């Protein structure tokens, strides 16, 4: 009986390294899968079309780009639902930044093209305002950083025309004064978009939609109209 006990004990150390090896192999396979998926986002076909559009529109294009510290520190809720350091299909000039971004909240990951344009506040009333309109009802609660989540506004805190929209803000009392008639009209006609205004920048995207090269000029001009309206608030 003693001999049997010794033999059984001698087999135990061989089992642990085998389990460790299998777990490591599974993690490596998952990691490689994620990498292959990320690289697929920068597909050659889309890359060629965006490179051509960038040349025509005086943008710089990078297959992968690093977001600036200012953008990452702006506290955009949407950027808190994905990896916001290196992004595919990065276009930029002095007027706008565009890139594809994958969010991981909701039922499934969504990849969309984000546009960010300068939109500095021109009054002390809107200096520290973070304003958001989103067609994604769970976007604020999906933030990886709970401290960056924004409260949804009650109907009493927004202009009457906008009470059908999902609006979020901090500080709450500064939202309504920032939304002049022009900004209200723009938001009502673009209620399918995700919009955020924070730290002197305006972010916009259509959830799940990738902007094609021939659409860039019109989309940037459209978002710029809202930026102009907000700056006059």
Secondary structure, DSSP 4 states (H G I P E B T S, - for coil): -HHHHHHHHHHHHHHHHHHHHHHHHHHHHHHHHHHHHHHHHT-HHHHHHHHHHHHHHT-EEEEEEEPPHHHHHS--TGGGGS--SEEEEEEE-SS-EEEEEEE--SSS-EEEEEEEEE----SGGGTT-EEEE-S-TTTTTT-SSGGG--EEPPGGGS-GGGTTS-EEEESGGGHHHH--HHHHHHHHHTTTSEEEEETTEEEEE-TT-PPPGGGHHHHHHHHHHHHHHHHT-
